[in-house]
């Protein structure tokens, strides 16, 4: 066995132990464990460790239908987020809705793994684009196949909570800022397509938009429908604080279109 193979084997064993500990902490069954930490994903994580990108995996932050999200530590002792898109049990029909019609991904995808890798690539590109458009999002740091590394939003004790779990001291300000984010995205010809209290984190009384894998360019055939849905979700949520906004008026002021 070569030195490279020995190193890979060493990291695989270490990562397997760490991932099993993480799985035990959040009660992952054997099937789900295999879906998250399959051999190819462990090998990719091993490369990130051996290349000194990561020092250790920390605790899980979220478990979704498509990905598991963990906090991790870099060799510089900085927290980052590691999002691992599962290589099986993925809602491909849902994903294809957002990939189809996106000019950035108009070439054919041959298999399941390619679809997953492209989805992770899409989220990385969307984070870059939104960051440049001055929409507050986690900074994307690195992507390797189905693994995405990004800025951690939170402190040493816990990650920032979702908007839905926070009682706002100044809801009008947050509502205005989220609508401003929608406006900035539209101006940059990109639509989040799933903006909701579940996809906004609150940290130091500032909103951070997350889960942007499904965000589409304005060229997408369903872009305007997605825009209406984003506006609706924000407006409906803030009604609980007595804030009333006209969804149609917001849409028309953004697009210049009347129905």
NUFIDREN-411060 format. One line per 5 residues: number of its first residue (from 0); their letters; for each residue z, y, x of N, C-alpha, C, O, CB. Coordinates in steps of 0.05 Angstrom, whole numbers, m for minus. Glycine has a CB too. Layout:
BEGIN
NUM> A> Z,Y,X,Z,Y,X,Z,Y,X,Z,Y,X,Z,Y,X; ...
END
This chain:
BEGIN
0> XXXXX> 0,m24,17,0,0,0,0,25,18,16,27,36,25,0,m19; m18,44,11,m20,68,27,4,87,22,19,82,3,m46,83,21; 7,107,39,29,126,36,26,141,10,46,147,m4,29,146,59; 1,148,2,m3,162,m24,5,145,m47,17,154,m66,m33,170,m26; m2,119,m45,5,101,m67,35,97,m68,47,95,m90,m9,74,m63
5> XXXXX> 49,96,m45,78,93,m44,91,118,m57,110,115,m72,88,90,m15; 80,142,m51,91,166,m62,87,167,m92,105,174,m107,77,191,m49; 63,159,m101,58,158,m130,77,139,m144,88,144,m165,29,150,m135; 81,115,m132,98,95,m143,127,106,m145,141,101,m165,97,69,m127; 135,120,m124,162,132,m124,166,151,m147,186,151,m161,167,146,m96
10> XXXXX> 146,169,m150,148,189,m171,146,177,m199,159,185,m217,126,210,m168; 130,156,m201,127,142,m227,154,130,m235,162,133,m259,106,120,m225; 168,118,m216,194,106,m223,214,128,m230,230,125,m249,204,89,m199; 214,150,m214,233,171,m220,227,184,m247,245,189,m263,231,193,m198; 201,189,m253,194,202,m278,199,183,m301,207,192,m323,165,210,m277
15> XXXXX> 195,157,m297,200,138,m318,230,139,m325,237,137,m349,191,110,m310; 247,140,m305,276,141,m310,283,167,m325,298,166,m345,292,139,m284; 272,190,m315,278,215,m328,268,216,m357,281,226,m375,266,238,m312; 243,206,m361,232,207,m388,246,189,m407,249,196,m431,202,200,m387; 256,166,m397,272,149,m415,298,162,m422,308,158,m445,277,122,m400
20> XXXXX> 310,176,m403,335,191,m410,330,212,m431,346,216,m449,347,203,m384; 307,227,m427,300,247,m447,295,234,m475,304,244,m495,275,262,m438; 281,211,m474,275,197,m499,301,189,m513,303,191,m538,258,173,m494; 321,179,m498,346,171,m509,361,194,m521,374,191,m542,363,157,m488; 359,218,m509,373,241,m518,363,251,m545,378,260,m562,370,264,m498
25> XXXXX> 337,248,m550,326,257,m576,319,234,m595,307,238,m616,301,274,m571; 327,209,m587,324,187,m604,295,177,m608,288,168,m630,335,193,m630; 278,180,m588,251,170,m590,251,140,m590,264,127,m573,234,181,m566; 236,128,m609,234,99,m608,214,91,m587,200,107,m575,226,88,m636; 212,64,m582,195,54,m561,166,62,m564,152,69,m545,198,24,m558
30> XXXXX> 157,61,m589,128,67,m595,123,97,m588,103,103,m574,121,61,m625; 140,115,m598,136,143,m593,139,150,m564,125,167,m553,156,160,m610; 158,136,m550,162,140,m522,136,134,m507,128,149,m489,184,122,m511; 123,112,m514,98,105,m501,75,124,m506,58,128,m490,89,77,m510; 76,137,m530,56,156,m537,58,182,m521,39,194,m514,57,163,m567
35> XXXXX> 83,190,m515,88,214,m500,85,210,m470,71,225,m457,116,225,m506; 98,189,m460,98,184,m431,82,159,m424,93,140,m412,127,181,m422; 57,159,m431,39,137,m423,34,138,m393,41,158,m380,12,137,m439; 23,118,m382,20,116,m353,4,140,m341,11,151,m321,7,90,m345; m18,147,m355,m35,169,m344,m20,195,m344,m23,211,m325,m61,171,m361
40> XXXXX> m3,200,m364,13,224,m365,34,224,m344,40,245,m331,26,228,m393; 47,201,m339,67,199,m318,54,204,m291,66,217,m274,80,171,m318; 30,194,m287,16,199,m261,10,229,m258,13,240,m236,m11,183,m260; 2,243,m279,m2,272,m278,23,287,m272,24,305,m256,m15,282,m304; 45,278,m285,71,291,m279,79,286,m250,90,303,m237,92,280,m299
45> XXXXX> 74,261,m241,79,255,m213,65,273,m194,76,281,m173,72,226,m207; 40,280,m200,24,299,m184,37,327,m184,38,340,m163,m5,300,m193; 47,335,m207,60,361,m209,86,362,m193,93,383,m181,66,368,m238; 100,340,m192,124,338,m176,118,338,m146,130,352,m130,141,314,m184; 99,321,m138,92,319,m110,79,344,m99,81,349,m75,74,295,m105
50> XXXXX> 66,359,m117,54,385,m108,73,408,m110,66,431,m106,29,391,m125; 98,402,m116,120,423,m116,115,443,m139,123,467,m136,122,437,m89; 102,435,m160,100,452,m183,125,450,m201,135,470,m211,74,445,m200; 135,425,m203,160,420,m218,180,407,m200,174,393,m181,154,402,m242; 206,412,m206,228,400,m192,241,378,m209,247,356,m199,249,421,m184
55> XXXXX> 244,383,m235,256,363,m253,250,370,m281,246,394,m288,286,361,m248; 249,350,m298,246,354,m327,274,358,m338,293,345,m330,232,329,m341; 276,377,m357,302,383,m369,303,372,m397,294,349,m402,307,414,m369; 313,387,m416,317,377,m443,293,383,m461,277,401,m455,342,388,m456; 290,368,m483,268,373,m502,273,397,m518,295,403,m526,264,349,m520
60> XXXXX> 251,412,m524,253,436,m540,242,432,m568,253,444,m587,238,459,m526; 221,416,m570,209,413,m596,192,387,m596,182,378,m576,191,437,m604; 190,375,m620,172,352,m624,155,358,m648,164,361,m670,189,326,m628; 129,358,m643,110,363,m664,92,339,m669,95,318,m656,93,387,m658; 73,343,m687,54,321,m694,36,315,m670,27,292,m667,38,327,m718
65> XXXXX> 30,335,m654,10,332,m633,21,332,m605,9,322,m586,m10,354,m636; 45,344,m601,56,348,m574,86,347,m574,99,353,m594,45,374,m562; 97,342,m550,126,344,m545,130,366,m524,114,368,m505,138,317,m536; 150,382,m528,154,406,m511,182,403,m498,202,398,m511,153,432,m527; 182,407,m471,206,404,m455,211,429,m438,192,443,m431,205,379,m438
70> XXXXX> 236,433,m432,242,453,m411,243,438,m385,252,416,m383,269,468,m417; 233,452,m364,233,440,m337,241,461,m317,243,484,m323,205,428,m330; 246,451,m293,255,469,m271,236,467,m248,227,446,m241,284,461,m262; 229,491,m237,211,491,m214,228,489,m188,252,492,m189,194,517,m213; 215,484,m165,229,484,m139,243,511,m133,261,512,m117,210,477,m117
75> XXXXX> 233,532,m146,245,559,m142,268,564,m162,278,586,m164,223,581,m145; 275,542,m176,297,544,m196,292,563,m218,310,577,m228,323,552,m182; 267,563,m227,259,579,m251,253,559,m273,241,538,m269,235,597,m245; 261,566,m298,255,550,m321,226,554,m330,217,577,m329,274,556,m343; 213,533,m337,186,534,m349,186,515,m373,203,499,m376,164,527,m328
80> XXXXX> 165,518,m389,160,500,m411,138,481,m404,117,489,m394,153,515,m437; 142,455,m409,122,434,m405,114,423,m432,131,410,m445,131,412,m385; 90,427,m440,80,417,m466,62,394,m460,41,396,m447,65,440,m482; 69,371,m471,53,346,m467,40,338,m493,53,330,m512,71,323,m456; 13,340,m493,m2,331,m516,m3,301,m515,m12,289,m495,m30,344,m517
85> XXXXX> 4,288,m537,5,259,m538,m24,248,m538,m42,259,m549,20,249,m563; m27,225,m524,m53,214,m521,m60,194,m543,m82,183,m543,m55,199,m495; m42,191,m562,m49,175,m586,m34,186,m609,m17,205,m606,m41,144,m581; m39,176,m633,m26,185,m658,m31,215,m661,m13,230,m670,4,180,m657; m55,224,m656,m62,252,m658,m78,257,m683,m94,241,m691,m77,262,m633
90> XXXXX> m74,280,m696,m88,287,m720,m115,298,m713,m119,323,m712,m72,306,m738; m134,281,m707,m160,290,m697,m176,306,m718,m190,325,m711,m177,266,m688; m172,299,m743,m186,314,m764,m177,343,m764,m193,361,m768,m182,301,m792; m151,347,m761,m139,374,m760,m150,389,m736,m158,412,m739,m109,372,m759; m150,376,m713,m159,389,m689,m189,397,m690,m197,418,m682,m154,371,m665
95> XXXXX> m205,379,m701,m234,384,m702,m240,408,m719,m260,421,m715,m248,359,m714; m223,414,m739,m227,438,m756,m229,463,m739,m244,482,m745,m205,441,m777; m213,464,m718,m212,488,m701,m231,486,m677,m239,507,m667,m183,491,m691; m237,462,m668,m256,460,m645,m285,464,m655,m301,477,m642,m254,432,m632; m291,452,m678,m318,455,m689,m323,485,m696,m306,497,m709,m322,437,m714
100> XXXXX> m345,495,m687,m351,523,m692,m342,542,m671,m349,566,m671,m340,531,m718; m326,533,m651,m317,550,m629,m338,548,m607,m342,526,m596,m289,541,m619; m352,570,m601,m373,569,m581,m364,561,m553,m380,552,m537,m387,596,m579; m338,563,m548,m328,554,m522,m328,524,m519,m326,513,m497,m300,565,m517; m330,510,m542,m328,481,m541,m351,468,m557,m347,449,m572,m301,471,m552
105> XXXXX> m375,479,m553,m397,470,m569,m410,444,m559,m426,432,m573,m418,491,m571; m403,436,m534,m414,411,m524,m399,388,m536,m376,392,m544,m414,411,m493; m411,365,m536,m398,342,m548,m375,331,m533,m374,331,m508,m419,320,m552; m355,320,m548,m332,307,m536,m335,277,m540,m340,268,m562,m305,317,m548; m333,262,m518,m340,234,m519,m318,216,m530,m324,196,m544,m347,225,m492
110> XXXXX> m293,222,m524,m272,203,m532,m246,218,m538,m244,242,m535,m268,183,m511; m226,203,m547,m200,214,m554,m188,230,m532,m177,252,m536,m181,191,m562; m189,219,m507,m176,233,m485,m189,260,m480,m176,280,m474,m177,216,m459; m215,261,m482,m229,287,m478,m221,307,m499,m218,331,m493,m260,282,m479; m218,298,m524,m210,316,m546,m182,328,m539,m178,352,m543,m209,301,m573
115> XXXXX> m164,311,m531,m137,320,m524,m137,340,m501,m124,360,m502,m118,296,m518; m152,333,m480,m154,351,m457,m166,378,m464,m156,398,m455,m171,337,m434; m186,377,m482,m199,402,m490,m180,419,m507,m180,444,m506,m224,396,m506; m163,405,m523,m144,420,m540,m124,434,m522,m117,457,m527,m130,401,m559; m114,421,m501,m95,433,m482,m109,456,m468,m97,477,m463,m84,412,m462
120> XXXXX> m134,452,m460,m150,473,m447,m153,497,m465,m152,520,m457,m177,462,m438; m158,492,m491,m161,513,m511,m136,529,m513,m137,554,m515,m169,501,m538; m113,516,m514,m88,531,m516,m83,549,m492,m75,572,m494,m64,512,m520; m90,538,m468,m87,553,m443,m104,578,m444,m95,600,m438,m93,536,m419; m129,575,m452,m148,597,m453,m139,618,m474,m142,642,m470,m177,587,m460
125> XXXXX> m129,608,m497,m120,626,m518,m96,642,m509,m94,666,m515,m114,611,m543; m77,630,m495,m54,644,m484,m63,666,m465,m53,688,m466,m35,624,m470; m82,659,m447,m92,679,m429,m104,703,m444,m99,726,m437,m114,667,m410; m120,697,m464,m134,718,m478,m115,735,m494,m118,760,m494,m155,705,m497; m95,723,m507,m76,738,m522,m58,755,m504,m51,778,m511,m59,719,m539
130> XXXXX> m51,744,m481,m35,759,m462,m50,785,m453,m39,806,m451,m28,742,m437; m76,782,m448,m93,804,m440,m96,824,m463,m100,848,m458,m120,795,m430; m95,815,m487,m98,832,m511,m71,846,m518,m69,859,m539,m108,816,m535; m51,842,m501,m24,855,m506,m10,844,m530,4,858,m544,m27,885,m508; m15,818,m535,1,804,m555,22,789,m540,16,775,m521,m18,784,m573
135> XXXXX> 47,791,m549,69,779,m534,69,749,m538,76,739,m559,96,791,m543; 61,735,m517,60,706,m517,72,696,m491,74,711,m471,31,695,m521; 80,670,m489,88,659,m463,64,660,m444,42,653,m452,99,630,m466; 69,667,m419,48,668,m399,40,639,m392,57,623,m385,56,684,m374; 14,633,m393,5,607,m385,6,605,m354,m3,623,m340,m23,600,m395
140> XXXXX> 16,583,m344,20,580,m315,1,559,m302,m10,563,m281,48,573,m308; m2,537,m316,m19,516,m305,m26,495,m327,m10,491,m345,m5,502,m281; m49,484,m324,m57,462,m342,m69,440,m326,m86,444,m308,m76,471,m364; m61,415,m332,m73,392,m319,m77,371,m340,m58,358,m349,m55,381,m295; m102,368,m348,m109,349,m370,m93,355,m395,m96,376,m407,m105,320,m361
145> XXXXX> m76,337,m404,m61,340,m429,m33,353,m426,m17,352,m444,m58,313,m443; m28,364,m402,m2,377,m396,m7,407,m392,m23,415,m375,11,364,m372; 8,423,m407,7,452,m405,34,463,m396,55,456,m408,m2,464,m432; 34,480,m375,59,492,m366,57,522,m371,37,535,m365,63,486,m335; 79,532,m383,79,561,m390,106,573,m387,126,559,m381,69,565,m419
150> XXXXX> 107,599,m390,132,614,m388,153,604,m408,146,598,m431,127,644,m391; 178,602,m399,200,595,m417,211,620,m429,217,639,m415,222,579,m401; 215,620,m455,227,642,m470,255,634,m478,258,617,m496,209,651,m494; 275,646,m466,302,639,m472,320,644,m448,311,655,m428,304,609,m481; 345,635,m450,363,638,m427,371,611,m417,361,590,m425,389,654,m435
155> XXXXX> 390,610,m398,398,585,m385,411,566,m405,410,542,m400,417,591,m362; 423,576,m426,437,559,m445,419,547,m467,422,524,m475,459,574,m457; 400,563,m476,383,554,m498,357,569,m500,355,592,m491,398,555,m524; 337,556,m512,312,569,m516,314,589,m539,332,587,m556,289,548,m522; 296,608,m539,295,628,m561,290,614,m588,274,595,m589,273,649,m556
160> XXXXX> 304,622,m609,301,609,m635,275,619,m649,263,639,m642,325,615,m653; 266,603,m669,244,611,m685,251,634,m704,275,637,m711,233,587,m702; 232,649,m711,236,672,m730,249,662,m755,267,676,m766,210,685,m736; 242,639,m765,252,628,m790,282,623,m789,296,622,m810,238,603,m798; 293,620,m765,322,614,m762,339,638,m754,362,635,m747,325,592,m741
165> XXXXX> 327,662,m755,342,686,m746,345,705,m769,327,709,m785,326,699,m723; 368,718,m771,373,740,m790,367,765,m775,381,773,m756,402,739,m802; 346,780,m783,337,803,m768,353,828,m774,361,833,m797,308,808,m775; 359,843,m753,374,868,m757,355,891,m765,363,910,m778,390,875,m732; 330,888,m756,310,909,m763,284,895,m771,264,895,m755,305,928,m738
170> XXXXX> 283,883,m795,260,867,m803,234,884,m805,212,874,m800,265,854,m829; 237,910,m813,213,927,m815,199,929,m788,174,929,m787,221,955,m826; 214,932,m767,203,935,m740,188,909,m732,166,910,m721,225,941,m720; 200,886,m738,188,860,m730,162,856,m747,142,847,m736,207,837,m734; 164,862,m773,140,859,m790,117,876,m780,94,867,m778,147,866,m819
175> XXXXX> 123,901,m773,103,920,m763,91,909,m737,67,911,m732,115,948,m758; 108,898,m720,98,888,m694,80,864,m697,60,862,m684,122,882,m675; 87,846,m715,71,822,m720,44,830,m732,23,818,m724,85,802,m738; 44,849,m750,18,858,m761,2,873,m740,m23,872,m740,23,877,m785; 15,886,m721,1,899,m698,m11,877,m681,m33,881,m670,21,916,m682
180> XXXXX> 3,855,m677,m8,833,m661,m33,822,m674,m53,817,m660,13,810,m657; m32,819,m700,m56,809,m715,m79,829,m710,m102,821,m706,m50,806,m745; m73,855,m712,m94,875,m707,m105,874,m679,m130,875,m675,m82,903,m713; m88,870,m659,m97,869,m631,m114,844,m627,m133,844,m612,m73,869,m612; m106,822,m640,m122,797,m637,m149,801,m649,m170,793,m637,m107,773,m651
185> XXXXX> m150,813,m673,m176,817,m686,m193,835,m670,m217,830,m667,m172,829,m714; m182,856,m658,m197,875,m642,m209,860,m617,m230,867,m608,m179,898,m632; m194,840,m608,m204,824,m585,m220,800,m594,m227,782,m578,m180,815,m568; m226,799,m620,m243,778,m632,m231,750,m630,m245,731,m624,m270,779,m620; m205,749,m635,m192,723,m636,m172,723,m659,m159,743,m664,m178,716,m609
190> XXXXX> m169,700,m672,m151,697,m695,m131,674,m689,m139,653,m680,m167,691,m722; m105,679,m694,m86,658,m688,m91,633,m705,m91,611,m695,m57,669,m693; m95,637,m731,m102,616,m750,m79,599,m759,m83,581,m775,m123,598,m737; m55,604,m749,m31,589,m760,m6,606,m755,15,595,m749,m28,561,m747; m8,632,m758,15,650,m754,35,647,m777,27,650,m800,5,679,m750
195> XXXXX> 60,641,m770,80,637,m790,107,640,m776,109,641,m752,78,610,m804; 129,641,m792,156,642,m780,163,618,m762,182,619,m747,177,644,m801; 147,597,m764,151,573,m748,138,576,m720,145,562,m701,140,548,m762; 119,595,m718,104,598,m693,110,626,m680,93,637,m666,75,595,m699; 133,636,m686,143,661,m673,171,656,m663,188,648,m678,141,685,m693
200> XXXXX> 176,662,m638,203,660,m626,214,688,m625,200,708,m622,202,648,m598; 241,690,m628,254,716,m626,273,716,m601,290,699,m599,271,722,m652; 268,735,m583,284,736,m559,289,765,m552,270,781,m549,270,722,m535; 314,773,m550,322,801,m545,310,819,m566,300,841,m560,314,809,m516; 310,809,m591,300,824,m614,270,831,m612,261,851,m622,316,850,m617
205> XXXXX> 256,814,m598,227,818,m596,213,791,m604,222,770,m596,219,826,m566; 191,793,m619,176,769,m627,156,760,m606,142,776,m593,162,775,m653; 156,734,m602,136,721,m584,120,701,m600,131,683,m613,151,707,m559; 94,704,m599,76,686,m614,72,660,m597,66,662,m574,50,700,m621; 74,637,m610,71,612,m596,51,594,m611,41,601,m632,98,597,m592
210> XXXXX> 47,570,m600,30,549,m613,2,561,m620,m5,564,m643,43,538,m638; m13,568,m599,m38,581,m603,m62,563,m598,m85,572,m594,m41,606,m585; m57,536,m597,m79,518,m592,m101,520,m612,m125,516,m606,m69,490,m592; m94,526,m637,m114,527,m659,m128,554,m661,m146,557,m677,m101,519,m685; m119,574,m646,m131,601,m648,m161,600,m643,m171,586,m625,m118,621,m628
215> XXXXX> m176,614,m659,m206,613,m658,m217,641,m653,m205,661,m658,m217,601,m684; m241,641,m642,m256,666,m639,m267,675,m665,m270,659,m684,m279,663,m618; m274,700,m667,m284,712,m692,m310,699,m700,m318,701,m724,m287,742,m689; m324,687,m681,m349,674,m687,m345,648,m703,m364,638,m715,m364,667,m662; m321,638,m704,m316,613,m718,m322,617,m748,m314,637,m759,m286,603,m714
220> XXXXX> m335,598,m761,m343,601,m789,m320,605,m809,m324,616,m830,m359,577,m798; m296,597,m801,m273,600,m819,m253,622,m809,m231,624,m819,m258,574,m822; m262,638,m790,m244,658,m778,m232,677,m798,m208,682,m797,m260,673,m757; m248,687,m816,m237,706,m835,m218,694,m855,m198,706,m864,m260,720,m851; m223,669,m862,m204,654,m879,m177,650,m865,m156,653,m877,m215,627,m888
225> XXXXX> m179,644,m839,m155,641,m823,m140,667,m820,m115,668,m821,m161,629,m795; m155,689,m818,m143,716,m816,m127,722,m841,m105,732,m840,m165,737,m810; m139,717,m864,m126,722,m890,m100,706,m891,m80,716,m901,m144,715,m913; m101,681,m882,m77,664,m883,m55,675,m865,m32,674,m872,m84,635,m875; m62,684,m841,m43,696,m823,m29,720,m836,m5,722,m835,m56,703,m796
230> XXXXX> m45,737,m847,m35,761,m860,m16,753,m883,6,764,m886,m58,779,m871; m25,734,m899,m9,725,m922,18,714,m913,39,720,m924,m24,703,m937; 18,697,m892,43,685,m882,63,706,m873,87,704,m879,37,666,m860; 53,726,m859,71,747,m849,82,764,m873,106,769,m875,57,766,m829; 64,773,m890,72,789,m913,92,774,m931,112,786,m939,47,798,m929
235> XXXXX> 86,749,m937,103,733,m955,131,730,m943,151,732,m957,91,706,m960; 132,725,m917,158,721,m904,176,745,m906,200,743,m912,155,713,m875; 165,768,m902,182,793,m901,189,804,m929,203,823,m931,167,814,m885; 178,791,m949,187,798,m976,216,793,m980,230,806,m996,170,783,m997; 227,773,m966,255,766,m969,273,789,m960,297,791,m967,262,741,m953
240> XXXXX> 262,807,m943,277,831,m934,270,855,m951,278,878,m944,271,836,m905; 256,851,m973,248,873,m990,225,890,m979,221,912,m989,272,891,m994; 210,879,m960,188,893,m949,162,885,m964,155,861,m963,185,888,m918; 149,904,m976,125,897,m992,101,909,m979,99,933,m973,128,908,m1021; 81,892,m973,56,900,m961,33,890,m979,35,869,m991,53,890,m932
245> XXXXX> 11,905,m979,m13,897,m993,m31,881,m975,m43,892,m956,m28,922,m1005; m33,854,m980,m49,837,m962,m78,845,m961,m90,845,m940,m46,808,m971; m89,851,m984,m118,858,m985,m123,884,m970,m143,886,m956,m127,861,m1014; m105,903,m973,m108,928,m959,m107,924,m929,m122,937,m914,m86,948,m968; m89,907,m920,m87,901,m891,m113,888,m881,m123,896,m860,m63,883,m885
250> XXXXX> m123,869,m896,m148,855,m889,m171,875,m888,m187,875,m869,m154,833,m909; m173,892,m908,m195,912,m908,m193,932,m886,m214,941,m875,m195,926,m935; m169,941,m879,m165,960,m858,m173,948,m831,m181,962,m813,m137,971,m857; m169,922,m828,m176,908,m803,m206,904,m801,m218,910,m780,m161,881,m801; m218,894,m822,m245,885,m821,m266,905,m831,m289,903,m824,m248,859,m836
255> XXXX> m257,923,m848,m275,942,m861,m291,928,m883,m311,939,m893,m295,953,m841; m282,904,m891,m295,889,m912,m280,891,m938,m255,890,m938,m298,859,m904; m294,893,m960,m282,893,m987,m293,869,m1002,m316,861,m1000,m287,919,m1002; m276,858,m1019,m284,834,m1034,m289,842,m1063,m296,825,m1079,m264,812,m1032
END
